Amino acid sequence: MSKKKFSFGGIILNWFGARLDHFVLWMSATTFAWAIAIFISLKKRMRMSHNNGIAGTGKVRIVDHPQFPPHDFFQAGKEFPARIRHAMVSFMDDAMNDVFGCSIKFSDNHWDSPFDLECNSGQISLFWSAVSFLKFASLRKVQWGVQYQELYRKYPMCYKGAVITLRRDVSSYENIHYYSKTPFYFIGKDGITRYAKYKVTPYSGEPETGLYGDPSEWDIANARILPHETRGRNFLKDEYAERVKTQGAKYLMQIQLRTASDDEPAEVFNNMLPWDEAVYPWQDLAVVAIDATLDWNESLRTTFSLNNMPKSLGRIPAKSIYDYNSVNYMRAHSEIARKARLWSYKIKGFPPPIPDDDDRNGTEWSKKV
């Protein structure tokens, strides 16, 4: 009898513990989203990150002979209208040391889409859970283009992520290799649950630029433009607009799959640990062809969300703020911040384009913002 009582009591405690963990995750994500909505989206008319960017339109076409398992959404040869947006994560100067992003919509609409993909440079990240992201955000402490010195000293994994993720002296947004890093579901027509990661690279095979060799801690923390820099503040956006105008921009989307198992180790979902490509090879998924760029205002309106995915390709549930999947949980629960930013444009108008003659090494592009 005592064993049964103890077992029943343990079940109840586990039940309450699991719900408490999820409540803390929900509260953390919700509080953070509202803080961003009020103090950044509405007040400053800015995204939480990736404000310095350029968007384009074109087509995305699933490859004719996919090697991955058949899927209702990723049907061979199927074509979608597309939007793409390239951006720097933190700074408003194209010559600075930063993480670079590539987001793709399977639609030519600023909001609605059947599938959105958000990727950044480098195979790993600088944070791996909701709690590590909150520490990452609180320890930024940027001053005059120098940031995260305390973070790198406290958390060596964040420093390792920065070395792999940051880029300097990039020649074009098109030639960077972008990764989703965190896995998603992939449930194909066979009903088998798999996990998927995504990668976006130049279709031409153009070599990636901006990679670091053997940087020091100061090299990584110092995002400022180099003393000999002669390129303008908007040179990457200008280069991309000219490239698209004269020859277009073309990308290869690839997918990496692994089958789920009942005794799945948690590290499968850790975005700091890339999957072994010899065991889980990258397979061609789609070709993205961009033939026009959008103006500044439409680029600002173009918004991406992890909620824009079929359930069979959606995010993997998270249980707590320590869960590796809580990174995507927080991103998906920031919808209010995205809506608040769009509302701010209607109320206050669009922020002005990034001026060439403004102060360099900045996180904001004009005092008029």
C-alpha positions as CSV (number, residue, x, y, z in Angstrom):
1,M,0.0,0.0,0.0
2,S,2.8,2.4,0.9
3,K,4.5,1.8,-2.4
4,K,1.3,2.6,-4.3
5,K,0.7,5.8,-2.3
6,F,4.3,6.8,-3.0
7,S,3.9,6.0,-6.7
8,F,0.7,8.0,-6.9
9,G,2.2,10.9,-5.1
10,G,5.2,10.9,-7.4
11,I,2.9,11.0,-10.4
12,I,1.0,14.0,-9.0
13,L,4.2,15.8,-8.2
14,N,5.6,15.1,-11.7
15,W,2.3,16.3,-13.2
16,F,2.4,19.6,-11.3
17,G,6.2,20.0,-11.9
18,A,5.8,19.6,-15.7
19,R,2.9,22.2,-15.8
20,L,4.9,24.6,-13.6
21,D,7.9,24.3,-16.0
22,H,5.7,25.0,-19.0
23,F,4.0,27.9,-17.2
24,V,7.4,29.5,-16.5
25,L,8.3,29.0,-20.1
26,W,5.0,30.6,-21.3
27,M,5.3,33.5,-18.8
28,S,9.0,34.1,-19.9
29,A,8.1,34.1,-23.6
30,T,5.0,36.2,-23.1
31,T,6.7,38.8,-20.9
32,F,9.6,39.1,-23.2
33,A,7.3,39.5,-26.3
34,W,5.3,42.2,-24.7
35,A,8.5,44.1,-23.6
36,I,9.7,44.0,-27.1
37,A,6.3,45.1,-28.5
38,I,6.1,48.1,-26.1
39,F,9.7,49.3,-25.9
40,I,11.1,48.5,-29.3
41,S,8.3,47.7,-31.8
42,L,5.9,50.5,-30.8
43,K,8.3,53.1,-29.3
44,K,11.1,52.8,-31.8
45,R,9.3,51.2,-34.9
46,M,12.0,48.5,-34.9
47,R,12.4,44.8,-35.0
48,M,14.0,43.1,-32.0
49,S,16.9,42.4,-34.4
50,H,17.7,42.2,-38.1
51,N,16.7,45.9,-38.7
52,N,19.4,46.6,-41.3
53,G,18.3,44.7,-44.4
54,I,17.0,44.5,-47.9
55,A,14.2,42.4,-49.3
56,G,13.5,40.9,-52.8
57,T,10.8,38.9,-54.6
58,G,10.9,36.0,-57.0
59,K,10.1,32.3,-57.1
60,V,10.9,29.2,-55.1
61,R,10.7,25.8,-56.8
62,I,10.9,22.4,-55.2
63,V,13.5,20.2,-57.0
64,D,12.2,17.9,-59.7
65,H,13.7,14.7,-58.2
66,P,13.8,15.0,-54.4
67,Q,15.8,12.4,-52.5
68,F,14.0,13.0,-49.3
69,P,10.8,11.1,-48.3
70,P,7.7,12.3,-50.1
71,H,5.9,15.2,-48.3
72,D,2.5,16.8,-49.0
73,F,4.0,20.3,-48.9
74,F,7.4,19.8,-50.6
75,Q,6.0,18.3,-53.7
76,A,8.4,17.7,-56.6
77,G,8.5,20.6,-59.1
78,K,5.9,22.7,-57.2
79,E,6.5,26.4,-57.5
80,F,5.6,29.2,-55.1
81,P,6.0,33.0,-55.2
82,A,8.7,34.0,-52.8
83,R,10.1,36.8,-50.8
84,I,13.6,36.9,-49.3
85,R,15.1,39.3,-46.8
86,H,18.7,39.6,-45.9
87,A,19.8,41.6,-42.8
88,M,22.4,42.1,-40.2
89,V,21.4,41.1,-36.8
90,S,22.6,43.9,-34.6
91,F,24.1,46.9,-36.4
92,M,23.1,49.5,-38.9
93,D,26.5,49.6,-40.8
94,D,27.1,47.0,-43.5
95,A,30.9,47.1,-42.8
96,M,30.6,46.0,-39.2
97,N,31.4,42.6,-37.7
98,D,28.0,40.9,-37.2
99,V,25.7,37.9,-37.7
100,F,23.9,37.9,-41.1
101,G,20.4,36.6,-41.7
102,C,18.4,35.2,-44.6
103,S,14.6,34.7,-44.2
104,I,12.5,33.2,-47.0
105,K,8.7,33.3,-47.4
106,F,6.9,30.9,-49.8
107,S,4.6,33.8,-50.8
108,D,4.8,37.3,-52.1
109,N,3.0,38.8,-49.2
110,H,4.4,40.9,-46.3
111,W,2.7,38.7,-43.7
112,D,0.7,35.6,-44.9
113,S,2.6,32.6,-46.1
114,P,2.2,28.8,-46.0
115,F,5.9,28.4,-45.1
116,D,8.5,30.8,-43.6
117,L,12.1,29.9,-43.0
118,E,14.5,32.0,-40.8
119,C,18.2,31.3,-41.0
120,N,21.5,33.0,-39.9
121,S,25.1,32.6,-40.8
122,G,27.1,29.8,-39.2
123,Q,26.1,26.2,-38.3
124,I,25.7,26.9,-34.6
125,S,24.2,29.7,-32.5
126,L,25.2,31.9,-29.5
127,F,22.4,30.5,-27.3
128,W,20.7,27.1,-27.0
129,S,17.6,27.6,-24.8
130,A,15.2,30.3,-23.6
131,V,17.2,30.8,-20.4
132,S,20.5,31.1,-22.3
133,F,18.9,33.5,-24.7
134,L,17.7,35.8,-21.9
135,K,21.2,35.8,-20.5
136,F,22.6,36.5,-23.9
137,A,20.2,39.5,-24.3
138,S,20.9,40.8,-20.8
139,L,24.7,40.7,-21.3
140,R,24.9,42.5,-24.6
141,K,26.0,45.8,-23.1
142,V,27.0,47.4,-26.4
143,Q,29.1,50.6,-26.4
144,W,30.5,52.2,-29.5
145,G,30.3,49.0,-31.5
146,V,31.9,46.7,-28.8
147,Q,29.6,44.1,-27.3
148,Y,29.3,40.8,-25.3
149,Q,32.7,40.9,-23.7
150,E,31.2,39.8,-20.4
151,L,29.1,37.1,-22.1
152,Y,32.2,35.6,-23.9
153,R,34.1,35.5,-20.6
154,K,31.3,33.8,-18.7
155,Y,30.1,31.4,-21.4
156,P,32.8,29.8,-23.6
157,M,30.1,28.2,-25.8
158,C,28.8,31.6,-26.7
159,Y,32.2,32.7,-27.7
160,K,32.6,29.5,-29.8
161,G,29.2,30.3,-31.4
162,A,30.3,33.9,-32.2
163,V,33.5,32.7,-33.9
164,I,31.5,30.4,-36.2
165,T,28.6,32.7,-36.7
166,L,30.0,36.3,-37.1
167,R,31.1,37.6,-40.5
168,R,33.4,40.5,-41.4
169,D,34.4,41.7,-44.9
170,V,31.4,40.1,-46.6
171,S,31.3,40.8,-50.3
172,S,27.6,40.0,-50.9
173,Y,24.6,38.8,-49.0
174,E,24.1,36.1,-51.6
175,N,27.4,34.2,-50.9
176,I,26.9,33.6,-47.2
177,H,25.9,30.1,-46.0
178,Y,22.8,30.4,-43.8
179,Y,21.4,27.7,-41.4
180,S,18.2,27.2,-39.4
181,K,20.3,25.6,-36.6
182,T,17.3,24.5,-34.6
183,P,15.4,21.4,-35.8
184,F,11.7,21.2,-36.9
185,Y,9.3,18.4,-37.5
186,F,9.2,16.6,-40.9
187,I,6.3,14.2,-41.1
188,G,6.0,12.9,-44.6
189,K,3.4,10.9,-46.5
190,D,4.7,7.7,-44.8
191,G,3.6,9.0,-41.4
192,I,7.1,8.6,-39.9
193,T,8.2,11.4,-37.6
194,R,11.5,12.9,-38.6
195,Y,13.4,16.1,-37.6
196,A,14.6,18.6,-40.1
197,K,17.2,21.3,-40.4
198,Y,17.6,23.7,-43.3
199,K,20.4,25.4,-45.1
200,V,20.5,28.2,-47.8
201,T,23.6,28.6,-50.0
202,P,24.5,30.4,-53.3
203,Y,23.3,28.2,-56.2
204,S,26.4,29.1,-58.2
205,G,28.7,27.7,-55.5
206,E,30.3,31.1,-55.1
207,P,32.8,30.9,-52.2
208,E,31.5,32.2,-48.9
209,T,33.1,35.5,-47.7
210,G,33.5,37.1,-44.3
211,L,34.8,34.0,-42.5
212,Y,37.1,34.3,-39.5
213,G,40.5,32.5,-39.3
214,D,41.8,32.5,-35.8
215,P,40.3,35.6,-34.1
216,S,41.1,36.8,-30.6
217,E,38.4,37.5,-28.0
218,W,38.8,41.2,-28.8
219,D,38.4,40.6,-32.6
220,I,35.0,38.9,-31.8
221,A,33.7,41.5,-29.4
222,N,34.9,44.5,-31.5
223,A,32.2,44.9,-34.2
224,R,33.4,48.4,-35.3
225,I,34.4,49.1,-38.9
226,L,38.1,48.6,-39.5
227,P,40.3,51.7,-39.6
228,H,41.1,51.2,-43.3
229,E,37.4,50.7,-44.3
230,T,36.5,52.7,-47.4
231,R,33.1,51.2,-48.3
232,G,30.0,53.1,-47.4
233,R,27.5,52.3,-44.7
234,N,25.0,50.7,-47.1
235,F,27.5,49.0,-49.5
236,L,26.0,45.5,-49.0
237,K,22.5,46.6,-49.7
238,D,23.6,48.5,-52.7
239,E,25.6,45.6,-54.0
240,Y,22.7,43.2,-53.6
241,A,20.2,45.6,-55.3
242,E,22.6,45.9,-58.3
243,R,23.3,42.2,-58.4
244,V,19.6,41.4,-58.5
245,K,19.0,44.1,-61.1
246,T,21.7,42.9,-63.5
247,Q,21.8,39.1,-63.0
248,G,19.4,38.1,-60.3
249,A,20.2,36.2,-57.1
250,K,19.8,32.4,-56.9
251,Y,20.0,30.1,-53.9
252,L,19.9,26.4,-53.1
253,M,17.8,25.3,-50.2
254,Q,18.8,22.0,-48.6
255,I,17.3,19.9,-45.9
256,Q,18.9,17.5,-43.4
257,L,16.7,14.8,-41.9
258,R,17.0,12.3,-39.0
259,T,14.3,9.8,-37.9
260,A,12.8,10.3,-34.4
261,S,13.1,7.6,-31.8
262,D,11.4,6.8,-28.5
263,D,14.7,7.2,-26.5
264,E,15.8,10.4,-28.3
265,P,18.7,12.0,-26.5
266,A,18.0,15.7,-25.7
267,E,21.3,16.7,-27.5
268,V,19.6,16.0,-30.8
269,F,17.8,19.3,-30.4
270,N,20.9,21.3,-29.2
271,N,21.6,24.0,-31.8
272,M,25.2,24.1,-30.6
273,L,25.8,20.6,-31.9
274,P,25.5,20.2,-35.7
275,W,24.3,16.8,-36.9
276,D,27.0,14.5,-38.5
277,E,26.7,15.2,-42.2
278,A,28.1,11.7,-43.1
279,V,25.2,10.1,-41.2
280,Y,22.6,12.8,-42.0
281,P,23.6,14.3,-45.4
282,W,22.2,17.5,-46.8
283,Q,19.7,16.9,-49.6
284,D,18.6,19.4,-52.2
285,L,15.1,20.8,-51.4
286,A,14.4,23.9,-53.6
287,V,15.8,26.6,-55.7
288,V,15.1,30.2,-54.9
289,A,15.4,32.7,-57.7
290,I,15.1,36.5,-56.9
291,D,14.6,38.9,-59.8
292,A,13.6,42.2,-58.1
293,T,14.2,44.0,-54.9
294,L,11.6,45.8,-52.8
295,D,11.7,49.4,-51.7
296,W,12.6,50.3,-48.2
297,N,9.1,50.6,-46.8
298,E,8.0,47.2,-48.2
299,S,11.2,45.6,-46.9
300,L,10.3,46.9,-43.4
301,R,6.7,45.5,-43.7
302,T,8.0,42.1,-44.8
303,T,7.6,39.9,-41.7
304,F,8.5,36.3,-41.0
305,S,7.1,33.9,-38.4
306,L,7.6,30.3,-37.3
307,N,3.8,30.1,-37.1
308,N,3.8,30.1,-40.9
309,M,4.4,26.4,-41.3
310,P,2.3,23.3,-41.9
311,K,1.9,21.2,-38.8
312,S,3.9,18.4,-40.5
313,L,6.8,20.8,-40.7
314,G,6.3,22.9,-37.6
315,R,8.3,23.5,-34.5
316,I,8.9,20.8,-31.9
317,P,7.2,21.4,-28.5
318,A,9.2,22.7,-25.6
319,K,8.7,21.7,-21.9
320,S,10.7,24.3,-20.0
321,I,13.0,27.3,-20.3
322,Y,15.9,24.9,-20.3
323,D,14.6,22.8,-23.2
324,Y,16.6,23.2,-26.4
325,N,13.3,23.6,-28.3
326,S,12.4,26.6,-26.2
327,V,14.4,28.8,-28.5
328,N,11.8,28.3,-31.2
329,Y,9.0,28.5,-28.6
330,M,10.1,32.0,-27.8
331,R,10.4,33.0,-31.4
332,A,7.0,31.7,-32.2
333,H,5.4,33.4,-29.2
334,S,6.7,36.9,-30.3
335,E,3.8,37.5,-32.7
336,I,2.5,40.5,-30.7
337,A,5.9,42.2,-31.2
338,R,5.6,41.8,-35.0
339,K,2.0,43.1,-35.1
340,A,3.0,46.0,-32.9
341,R,5.7,47.0,-35.3
342,L,3.3,47.0,-38.2
343,W,0.8,49.1,-36.1
344,S,3.6,51.6,-35.4
345,Y,4.1,52.2,-39.1
346,K,0.4,53.1,-39.5
347,I,0.5,55.4,-36.4
348,K,3.9,57.1,-36.8
349,G,4.8,56.3,-40.4
350,F,7.8,54.3,-41.6
351,P,11.3,55.0,-40.3
352,P,13.6,56.7,-42.8
353,P,16.1,54.7,-44.9
354,I,19.6,54.3,-43.3
355,P,21.5,57.4,-44.3
356,D,25.0,57.1,-45.8
357,D,26.2,60.2,-43.9
358,D,25.0,59.2,-40.4
359,D,27.4,58.2,-37.6
360,R,29.2,54.9,-38.2
361,N,29.3,51.9,-35.8
362,G,25.7,52.4,-34.7
363,T,22.8,50.3,-33.6
364,E,20.2,52.8,-34.8
365,W,20.2,54.5,-38.1
366,S,19.1,58.0,-37.4
367,K,18.1,60.3,-34.5
368,K,14.8,60.7,-36.4
369,V,13.9,57.0,-35.6
